Amino acid sequence: MLSELYIENVAVIEKAEIHFVPGLNVLTGETGAGKSILLDSINAVMGERMSRDLIRTGARSSFVCAAFSGLNTRVLKKLEALGYSAEEDAVLLQREVSQEGKNSCRVNGRPATLAVLRELAAGLVNIHGQHESYGLLSSEYHIHYIDRLGNTKALLQEYAAAYQEMCRLQKELGSLQTDEAQKARQVDLLNYQINELEEAGLKAGEQEELAEKKVVYSNSEKIAAALSAIRVLLDGDEDQIGALSAVQSAASEADTAGRYFSEILALSEQLHNIEYELEDCADTLRGLEGRMEYDPQELEQIEERLDQLYRLGLKYGGSEENMLAYLQQCQEELQAIEFSGERALQIKKELEQSSRVVRELADKLSAERRKVGKDFSTRVKEELRFLDMPNVTFSVEQLTTDFSPLGQDKIQFLISTNPGEPEKPLSKIASGGELSRIMLAIKTVLAGSDAIGTLIFDEIDTGISGSAAQKVGEKLKEVSSTRQVICVTHSAQIAAYADGHFFIRKQVQKGRTFTNVQPLDFNERVQELARIMGGETVSELMLKNAEEMLLQRIGS
């Protein structure tokens, strides 16, 4: 249940702290006092969209905190799966929204996302407002009500997987059964591309290797001149002694001197090492000079090959690796087309089997929904008759349609509120007051099929008064015996049933509007019920009637 709600800087609410009670909680107040803001705040901490316009003027951010206790097993498991711990079967949800639109969310003090808040909210709170009443008018949602009540979750998951596999096979078969002309065009294209790539004799790394050769051959004169200069510096010429000869002479002199002065022997060894390295350099130089001899036509061939590889790369992927991968892809695609007839026969067999499975599962779903729908319509009628709609008839229409992700059923709720009138879809029959009671009846029937701890009703009394409002109050009280109910109402008959009554008061102080939430004691409840029944002018008779009503409800 929602045990505590703290709101800060949301619209006209500067600060508000509400301690809800088990059972039926009622929120009343004048029109425009801020009752809807409380629901907006609950929606916000549940992860729903929150406009920055709701941030109180002058504040940098708005903040909402909701504490839930007595969590059911499903919510505890969900918390654990999301990586959060629940202390004493409780959870604390927090959300702050800044003027810049940034969200800061927390679960039990640890950072969270809006998606996590929404996922947890699904097992904590169910809010019924006008938008859900409009959803009830749309028949596309009716199948979900039946599935919630029935034991169809596992069966629906099994069907959905089978349906997805059937669709996959249908798509694959369709791609295999393209017309022959299109297939022939594709074969011609693939053969052309395969031949062009195979004839090119592609090798990985060839472009890089040829590009390096091109640079060398294009600069051969510069390279040859540099190598010649190195040769002169190493070996010498008519005008100068080479480095190799100079080092050899120096080493010989050091050898001679070493016979008389042993410390020179180390220098002698160093000079000999330099001599050996210079000889290695001379050998390397001869090898490089030999490689500089090339046929000028070879450079032309390299340029032609690079141009060919460049043009192929533009068509097939750039590098040799990408072009070779594309070649393999073309070969596989060509092979698939050539064997498409055999594959199509295989897919047809698989599709027949898959379709049988889908049909069998869809039939099971339909049978279960038919059984649930019959029981559902009976129970909804009973609830509606209790809610002061004695002549109502209600049924679940189930038609067979093409297979869809939800099965082969189209489900629609039909109703007649007047004797002798045929049943018609809800959207063509129900008035505002009737729609509120129909939703309450459906919620009551569905209440046993889920474990959500808190139900919130926003203005469930729309369009009703008198005995109908009293019946709605009785029903809300009945539902609140197994779970917490929070109700925004303008009806004294409903408010009188509350276990906890909260008054939403709007005040203007120093030119600013403030909304406060005040829990009411017995005498204050009498005053509020009298105000609801009679307006701002409350007579002694109204107070007496309000007190009698309250005592009656408490006594019952």
C-alpha positions in Angstrom: 0.0 0.0 0.0 1.0 3.6 -0.4 1.8 4.6 3.1 3.3 8.1 2.6 3.5 10.7 -0.1 5.7 13.8 0.1 5.4 16.5 -2.5 7.6 19.6 -2.8 7.3 22.5 -5.3 4.7 20.9 -7.6 2.4 23.6 -9.1 0.5 25.3 -6.2 1.9 22.7 -3.6 4.9 24.1 -1.9 5.2 21.3 0.6 2.7 18.5 1.5 3.1 15.3 3.4 0.2 12.7 3.4 0.1 9.6 5.5 -2.4 7.3 3.9 -4.1 4.5 5.9 -5.1 1.0 4.9 -8.6 0.7 3.5 -10.5 3.6 1.8 -8.8 7.0 1.6 -10.8 9.9 0.3 -9.6 13.2 -1.1 -12.1 16.1 -1.2 -11.9 19.8 -1.7 -13.2 22.7 -3.7 -12.8 22.7 -7.5 -9.3 23.9 -8.4 -7.9 23.3 -5.0 -5.2 20.9 -6.4 -6.7 17.4 -6.1 -5.5 16.6 -9.6 -2.0 17.8 -8.7 -1.8 15.0 -6.1 -2.5 12.5 -8.8 0.0 14.2 -11.2 2.6 13.8 -8.4 1.8 10.1 -7.9 2.0 9.6 -11.7 5.4 11.4 -11.7 6.9 9.2 -9.0 5.6 6.2 -10.9 7.8 7.2 -13.9 5.1 8.8 -16.1 5.7 12.0 -18.0 5.9 15.2 -15.9 5.9 18.6 -17.6 8.3 21.2 -16.4 5.3 23.5 -16.3 4.3 21.7 -13.0 7.4 23.0 -11.3 6.3 25.7 -8.8 7.1 29.3 -10.0 10.4 30.4 -8.5 11.6 26.9 -7.6 14.6 25.3 -9.3 13.0 21.8 -9.2 10.1 19.7 -8.0 10.4 16.6 -5.9 8.0 13.7 -5.1 8.7 10.8 -2.7 6.4 7.8 -2.2 6.8 5.1 0.4 5.1 1.7 -0.1 4.8 -1.0 2.5 3.4 -4.5 2.7 4.9 -5.4 -0.8 3.7 -8.6 -2.4 6.0 -11.4 -3.6 5.9 -10.2 -7.2 7.1 -6.8 -6.4 9.8 -8.1 -4.1 11.1 -10.4 -6.8 11.0 -7.5 -9.3 13.1 -5.4 -6.9 15.6 -8.2 -6.5 15.8 -8.8 -10.3 16.5 -5.0 -10.8 19.3 -5.1 -8.2 17.5 -3.4 -5.3 16.9 -4.7 -1.8 13.6 -4.3 0.0 13.9 -3.7 3.8 11.0 -4.9 5.8 8.9 -5.4 2.7 8.9 -1.7 1.9 10.2 0.5 -1.0 10.9 4.2 -1.3 10.5 5.8 -4.7 11.9 9.3 -5.4 11.9 11.6 -8.4 13.2 15.1 -8.9 12.6 17.2 -12.1 14.7 20.3 -12.7 13.8 23.4 -14.7 16.3 22.2 -17.3 14.2 19.0 -17.7 16.7 16.7 -16.0 15.4 13.8 -14.0 16.9 12.3 -10.8 15.3 9.1 -9.8 16.0 6.8 -6.8 14.8 3.5 -5.4 15.5 2.9 -1.8 18.1 5.7 -2.0 20.0 4.2 -5.0 20.0 5.7 -8.5 17.4 4.5 -10.9 15.8 5.3 -14.3 12.3 6.3 -15.3 12.0 2.9 -16.9 12.7 1.2 -13.5 10.1 3.4 -11.8 7.5 2.5 -14.4 8.4 -1.2 -14.1 7.9 -1.2 -10.3 4.8 0.9 -10.5 3.0 -1.7 -12.6 2.9 -4.0 -9.5 2.3 -1.2 -6.9 -0.5 1.1 -8.1 -3.3 1.1 -10.6 -4.7 4.5 -11.4 -8.2 4.9 -12.9 -9.0 8.2 -14.4 -11.0 9.6 -17.3 -8.4 8.4 -19.9 -8.9 4.9 -18.7 -12.7 5.3 -19.1 -12.2 6.3 -22.7 -9.9 3.3 -23.1 -12.8 1.1 -21.9 -14.8 2.5 -24.9 -12.2 1.1 -27.3 -12.9 -2.5 -28.1 -9.2 -3.2 -28.9 -8.5 -3.1 -25.1 -11.3 -5.5 -24.2 -9.3 -8.6 -25.0 -6.7 -7.6 -22.4 -9.3 -7.4 -19.7 -10.4 -11.0 -20.4 -6.8 -12.2 -20.5 -6.0 -10.5 -17.2 -8.9 -12.4 -15.6 -8.2 -15.7 -17.3 -5.3 -18.1 -16.9 -3.9 -17.3 -20.4 -0.5 -15.8 -19.7 1.6 -18.9 -20.4 -0.6 -20.0 -23.3 -0.5 -16.6 -24.8 3.3 -16.5 -24.6 3.5 -20.0 -26.2 1.1 -18.8 -29.0 3.0 -15.6 -29.6 6.3 -17.6 -30.1 4.6 -20.0 -32.5 2.9 -17.1 -34.4 6.3 -15.3 -34.7 7.9 -18.5 -36.1 5.0 -18.9 -38.6 5.4 -15.3 -39.8 9.1 -15.8 -40.2 8.5 -18.9 -42.4 5.9 -17.1 -44.4 8.4 -14.3 -45.1 11.2 -16.7 -46.1 8.9 -18.6 -48.4 7.7 -15.4 -50.0 11.3 -14.3 -50.7 12.0 -17.7 -52.3 9.0 -17.6 -54.5 9.9 -14.4 -56.4 8.8 -14.4 -60.0 11.2 -16.2 -62.5 12.0 -13.1 -64.5 13.3 -11.3 -61.3 15.2 -14.5 -60.3 16.8 -14.6 -63.7 17.9 -11.0 -63.5 19.4 -11.6 -60.1 21.3 -14.7 -61.4 22.7 -12.7 -64.3 23.8 -9.9 -62.0 25.4 -12.3 -59.5 27.3 -14.2 -62.3 28.6 -11.0 -63.7 29.9 -9.8 -60.3 31.4 -13.2 -59.4 33.2 -13.4 -62.8 34.5 -9.8 -62.5 35.9 -10.4 -59.0 37.3 -13.9 -59.7 39.1 -12.7 -62.9 40.7 -9.9 -61.0 42.7 -12.5 -59.0 42.4 -10.6 -55.7 44.9 -11.0 -53.0 44.7 -9.5 -49.5 47.2 -6.6 -49.1 48.0 -6.3 -52.8 47.0 -2.6 -53.1 49.3 -1.6 -50.2 52.2 -3.6 -51.6 51.8 -2.2 -55.1 51.5 1.3 -53.8 54.8 1.0 -52.0 56.5 -0.3 -55.2 55.0 2.6 -57.2 56.6 5.1 -54.7 60.0 3.4 -55.0 60.0 3.1 -58.8 58.7 6.7 -59.3 61.6 8.0 -57.2 64.3 5.6 -58.5 66.7 8.3 -59.7 66.7 10.0 -56.3 67.2 6.7 -54.6 70.0 5.7 -56.9 71.8 9.0 -56.4 71.5 8.6 -52.6 72.9 5.0 -52.8 75.8 6.1 -54.9 76.7 8.8 -52.4 76.6 6.3 -49.6 78.9 4.0 -51.7 81.5 6.8 -52.0 81.3 7.6 -48.3 81.8 4.0 -47.4 84.4 2.9 -50.0 86.0 6.2 -51.1 87.1 7.3 -54.5 90.0 9.0 -56.3 89.6 12.2 -54.2 88.9 10.8 -50.7 89.4 7.7 -48.5 86.2 5.8 -47.6 84.9 5.3 -44.0 85.5 1.6 -44.2 89.2 2.0 -45.2 89.7 4.7 -42.5 88.3 2.5 -39.8 90.3 -0.5 -41.0 93.5 1.6 -40.8 92.6 2.9 -37.3 91.9 -0.6 -36.1 95.3 -1.8 -37.4 97.1 1.0 -35.7 95.3 0.2 -32.4 96.3 -3.4 -32.7 100.0 -2.4 -33.0 99.9 0.0 -30.1 98.1 -2.6 -28.0 101.1 -4.8 -27.9 102.9 -2.2 -25.8 100.0 -0.6 -23.9 97.2 -3.1 -23.0 94.6 -0.4 -22.2 94.4 0.3 -26.0 93.1 -3.2 -26.7 89.6 -2.2 -25.7 89.7 0.6 -28.2 91.0 -1.8 -30.8 88.0 -4.1 -30.2 85.6 -1.2 -30.6 87.2 -0.2 -33.9 87.0 -3.8 -35.2 83.3 -3.9 -34.3 82.7 -0.7 -36.3 84.6 -2.2 -39.2 82.4 -5.3 -39.2 79.2 -3.2 -39.1 80.4 -1.0 -41.9 81.1 -4.2 -44.0 77.5 -5.3 -43.3 76.3 -1.9 -44.4 78.3 -2.3 -47.6 76.7 -5.7 -48.3 73.2 -4.2 -47.7 74.0 -1.3 -50.0 75.0 -3.8 -52.8 71.7 -5.6 -52.4 69.7 -2.3 -52.5 71.6 -1.2 -55.6 70.7 -4.5 -57.3 67.0 -4.0 -56.6 67.0 -0.6 -58.3 67.3 -2.2 -61.7 63.8 -2.5 -63.1 61.9 -2.4 -66.4 60.1 1.0 -66.9 57.2 -1.0 -68.2 56.8 -2.6 -64.7 55.8 0.8 -63.3 53.2 1.2 -66.0 51.8 -2.3 -65.1 51.7 -1.4 -61.4 49.7 1.8 -62.2 47.3 -0.1 -64.4 46.7 -2.7 -61.7 46.2 -0.1 -59.0 43.7 1.6 -61.2 41.8 -1.7 -61.7 41.7 -2.4 -58.0 40.5 1.2 -57.3 37.6 0.8 -59.8 36.7 -2.6 -58.3 36.9 -1.1 -54.8 34.4 1.6 -55.7 31.9 -1.0 -56.8 32.5 -3.8 -54.2 33.8 -2.3 -51.0 37.2 -0.7 -51.1 39.8 -3.0 -49.6 40.7 -6.5 -51.0 39.3 -8.0 -47.8 35.9 -6.4 -48.3 35.8 -7.3 -52.0 36.7 -11.0 -51.2 33.9 -11.0 -48.6 31.5 -9.6 -51.1 32.6 -12.3 -53.6 31.8 -15.0 -51.0 28.4 -13.4 -50.3 27.5 -13.4 -54.0 28.6 -17.0 -54.4 26.4 -18.0 -51.4 23.4 -16.0 -52.7 23.8 -17.6 -56.1 23.9 -21.0 -54.6 20.8 -20.2 -52.5 18.9 -19.2 -55.6 20.0 -22.3 -57.5 18.7 -24.4 -54.6 15.7 -22.2 -53.8 13.2 -24.8 -55.2 14.4 -27.4 -52.8 14.4 -24.9 -49.9 10.9 -23.7 -50.8 9.6 -27.3 -50.5 11.2 -27.7 -47.1 9.9 -24.3 -45.9 6.4 -25.3 -47.1 6.5 -28.4 -45.0 7.7 -26.5 -42.0 5.1 -23.8 -42.5 2.3 -26.4 -42.6 3.5 -27.8 -39.3 3.9 -24.3 -37.8 0.4 -23.2 -39.0 -1.1 -26.3 -37.3 0.6 -25.4 -34.0 -0.6 -21.8 -34.3 -4.2 -22.9 -35.0 -4.2 -25.4 -32.1 -2.9 -22.8 -29.7 -5.3 -20.2 -31.0 -8.2 -22.6 -30.5 -7.1 -23.2 -26.9 -6.9 -19.5 -26.3 -10.3 -18.9 -27.8 -11.9 -21.7 -25.7 -10.3 -20.3 -22.5 -11.4 -16.7 -23.4 -14.9 -17.9 -24.1 -15.1 -19.6 -20.7 -13.7 -16.5 -19.0 -15.9 -14.2 -20.9 -19.0 -16.0 -19.8 -18.0 -15.9 -16.2 -16.8 -12.3 -16.5 -20.1 -11.0 -18.0 -22.1 -12.7 -15.2 -20.0 -11.2 -12.5 -20.0 -7.7 -14.1 -23.8 -7.8 -14.4 -24.0 -8.6 -10.7 -21.8 -5.7 -9.8 -23.7 -3.3 -12.1 -27.0 -4.3 -10.5 -25.5 -3.6 -7.1 -24.4 -0.2 -8.4 -28.0 0.9 -9.1 -28.2 -0.4 -12.7 -30.9 -3.0 -12.1 -32.0 -3.5 -15.7 -28.6 -3.7 -17.3 -27.5 -6.6 -19.5 -23.8 -7.1 -20.3 -22.1 -9.7 -22.5 -18.7 -10.4 -24.1 -18.9 -10.8 -27.9 -16.2 -13.0 -29.3 -15.6 -13.2 -33.0 -13.1 -15.2 -35.0 -10.7 -13.2 -37.1 -7.4 -13.8 -39.0 -4.4 -14.8 -36.8 -2.7 -11.9 -35.0 -0.1 -11.7 -32.3 -3.0 -12.0 -29.8 -4.7 -15.0 -31.4 -7.7 -15.3 -33.6 -10.3 -13.5 -31.5 -11.9 -10.1 -31.6 -13.5 -9.3 -28.3 -16.0 -6.5 -27.6 -18.1 -5.7 -24.5 -21.8 -5.2 -25.3 -24.3 -3.6 -22.9 -27.9 -2.5 -22.7 -28.9 -0.2 -19.9 -32.6 0.0 -20.7 -35.2 -2.9 -20.8 -36.1 -4.0 -24.3 -33.1 -2.3 -25.9 -30.6 -4.6 -27.8 -27.0 -4.8 -26.5 -24.6 -2.4 -28.3 -20.9 -1.6 -27.9 -20.1 0.5 -24.8 -19.1 3.5 -27.0 -22.7 3.8 -28.3 -24.5 3.3 -25.1 -22.8 4.3 -21.9 -23.2 7.8 -20.4 -20.6 9.4 -18.2 -22.2 8.2 -14.9 -22.8 4.7 -16.4 -19.2 4.5 -17.7 -17.8 5.3 -14.2 -19.9 2.5 -12.6 -19.0 0.0 -15.4 -15.3 0.7 -14.9 -15.8 0.2 -11.1 -17.6 -3.0 -11.7 -14.9 -4.3 -14.0 -12.2 -3.2 -11.5 -14.0 -5.1 -8.8 -14.2 -8.3 -10.9 -10.5 -7.9 -11.9 -9.4 -7.2 -8.3 -9.1 -10.8 -7.5 -6.9 -11.6 -10.5 -4.0 -9.3 -9.6 -2.0 -8.5 -6.5 -1.7 -4.7 -6.9 -1.8 -3.2 -3.4 -3.3 0.3 -4.2 -6.2 1.3 -6.5 -6.6 5.0 -7.2 -9.9 6.4 -8.6 -10.1 9.9 -10.0 -13.6 11.3 -9.8 -15.3 7.9 -10.0 -18.5 9.7 -9.1 -18.8 11.6 -12.4 -22.4 11.8 -13.6 -23.9 10.1 -10.5 -25.7 11.1 -7.3 -28.1 9.9 -4.8 -28.5 6.2 -4.4 -26.1 5.4 -7.2 -23.4 7.4 -5.4 -24.1 5.5 -2.2 -23.8 2.2 -4.0 -20.5 3.3 -5.5 -19.3 4.2 -2.0 -20.3 0.8 -0.7 -18.5 -0.9 -3.5 -15.3 1.1 -3.0 -15.5 0.2 0.7 -15.9 -3.5 -0.2 -12.9 -3.4 -2.5 -10.8 -1.6 0.1 -11.3 -4.6 2.5 -8.6 -6.5 0.4 -6.5 -3.6 -0.8 -5.9 0.1 -0.3 -8.2 2.4 -2.3 -7.5 6.1 -2.8 -10.4 8.1 -4.3 -10.8 11.7 -5.4 -14.5 12.5 -5.1 -17.1 15.3 -5.0 -19.7 13.0 -3.4 -20.6 13.1 0.3 -22.2 9.7 0.0 -18.8 8.2 -1.1 -16.7 10.3 1.2 -18.7 9.1 4.2 -17.3 5.6 3.8 -13.7 6.7 4.1 -11.3 5.2 6.6 -9.0 8.2 6.0 -10.4 11.6 4.8 -8.1 14.3 3.5 -9.2 17.8 2.7 -7.4 19.7 -0.1 -7.4 23.4 0.8 -6.2 26.3 -1.5 -5.2 29.6 0.1 -3.7 32.8 -1.1 -0.9 34.4 1.0 1.0 37.5 0.0 -0.1 37.2 -3.6 1.0 33.5 -3.8 -1.3 30.4 -4.0 -0.7 27.6 -1.6 -2.4 24.2 -1.4 -2.4 22.2 1.8 -3.5 18.7 2.5 -5.2 18.3 5.9 -6.3 15.0 7.5 -9.8 15.4 9.0 -11.0 14.2 12.4 -14.7 13.2 13.0 -16.0 16.8 13.5 -14.0 18.1 10.6 -15.4 15.4 8.4 -18.9 16.4 9.4 -18.2 19.9 8.4 -16.7 18.8 5.0 -19.6 16.5 4.2 -22.1 19.3 5.0 -20.1 21.6 2.7 -20.1 19.1 -0.1 -23.9 18.7 0.2 -24.8 22.3 0.7 -22.0 24.5 -0.6 -20.4 27.3 1.3 -23.5 28.1 3.4 -23.8 25.2 5.9 -27.0 25.1 8.0 -27.5 23.2 11.3 -29.8 20.8 9.4 -27.0 20.0 6.9 -24.5 19.4 9.8 -27.0 17.1 11.5 -27.6 15.1 8.2 -23.9 14.9 7.6 -23.3 13.6 11.1 -26.0 11.0 10.8 -24.6 9.9 7.5 -21.1 9.6 8.9 -22.3 7.7 12.0 -24.3 5.4 9.8 -21.4 4.6 7.6 -19.1 4.0 10.6 -21.7 1.8 12.2 -22.1 -0.3 9.1 
